[in-house]
Each structure stands twice: as C-alpha cells, then as structure tokens.
C-alpha cells in the first residue's frame, strides 16, 4: 500500500522559514518523480515543485522559485521542501504526491501570519 505522510508545517511569521518532510512507503521511492502541491483556503490545487528520481532536475512554480527548495533522500524514502522568505500568500495545506498514479498524503498546514 502506497503511503505518504507529510510533517513540518506550522505557524510562521512573514519572512520566516519551514522545512516540510514527506515519508514514503509501500513503493520503490527511488523509481518515481515526486512533487509538492498546495491548496489555499477557497482555492484549487496548485503545483509547487517536482524533483526527478535521480536528483538531477528540479522544477518550481514561478510563485516559489528562488524561495523554496525541493530535495529528496532516496536512502531514507523521504521528500523535503525547504520554504524560505515565506509570504502570507504561501498559507495553504501542502501535500506531497507521487507523480505516477493518484497518490497524495493527508497534508501539512502552513500558515504565514504576523
């Protein structure tokens, strides 16, 4: 059974930082591209970032490029998202997802507020 469990969210002031983690199990993690997506209150799902299985390429939405960094540790079956210079508009539920198949975790809430 594919399982994705996000953690690391919280309340942070504008300009602050957080590091999100996603623990994966039930499949060969190193075989799949992985992504982060987010959903702000009252809005649809927004793609944030994708990393390929070999750690050789990462892609970002324009809204987060230069502030967020995606990474993965294939030995630990874990996906990460470093969020820096956070803005109020980054407030959302953040989900990790496997790019093949409709698999997504339960999410971790990020709230940016002063």
Residue pairs with C-beta under 8 A, 6 or more apart in sequence:
1 26
2 24
2 25
2 26
2 27
2 98
2 101
2 103
3 24
3 25
3 26
4 22
4 23
4 24
4 95
4 96
4 97
4 98
4 103
4 104
4 105
5 22
5 23
5 105
5 106
6 20
6 21
6 22
6 94
6 95
6 96
6 105
6 106
6 107
6 108
7 20
7 21
7 22
7 23
7 108
8 18
8 19
8 20
8 21
8 108
9 18
9 20
9 94
9 108
9 109
9 110
9 111
10 18
10 109
10 110
10 111
11 111
11 113
12 18
12 86
12 110
12 111
12 112
13 86
13 112
13 113
13 114
14 86
14 87
14 88
14 112
14 113
14 114
15 85
15 86
16 86
16 112
17 82
17 83
17 84
17 85
17 86
18 82
18 83
18 86
18 110
19 80
19 81
19 82
19 83
20 36
20 80
20 81
20 82
20 83
20 94
20 96
20 108
20 110
21 78
21 79
21 80
22 34
22 36
22 78
22 79
22 80
22 81
22 96
22 105
23 77
23 78
24 34
24 77
24 78
24 79
24 96
24 98
25 77
27 98
29 72
29 74
29 77
30 53
30 74
31 53
32 53
32 98
32 99
32 100
33 50
33 51
33 52
33 53
33 98
33 99
33 100
34 50
34 51
34 72
34 79
34 96
34 97
34 98
34 99
35 47
35 48
35 49
35 50
35 51
35 96
35 97
35 98
35 99
36 48
36 49
36 50
36 70
36 79
36 81
36 94
36 95
36 96
36 97
37 45
37 46
37 47
37 48
37 94
37 95
37 97
37 104
38 45
38 46
38 48
38 90
38 92
38 93
38 94
38 95
38 110
39 45
39 46
39 92
39 93
39 95
39 107
40 46
40 89
40 91
40 92
41 91
41 92
43 92
46 61
46 63
46 92
47 61
48 60
48 61
48 64
48 68
48 81
48 94
49 58
49 59
49 60
49 61
49 64
49 68
49 70
49 81
50 58
50 59
50 70
50 99
51 57
51 58
51 59
51 70
51 71
51 72
51 79
52 58
53 74
55 71
55 72
55 74
58 69
58 70
58 71
60 68
60 70
63 89
64 83
64 90
67 83
67 84
67 85
67 86
68 81
68 82
68 83
68 84
69 81
69 82
69 84
70 79
70 80
70 81
70 82
71 79
71 80
71 81
71 82
72 78
72 79
72 80
73 80
79 96
81 94
81 96
83 90
83 110
86 110
86 112
87 112
88 112
88 113
89 112
90 110
90 112
91 110
91 111
91 112
91 113
92 109
92 110
93 107
93 108
93 109
93 110
94 107
94 108
94 109
94 110
95 104
95 105
95 106
95 107
96 104
96 105
97 103
97 104
97 105
98 104
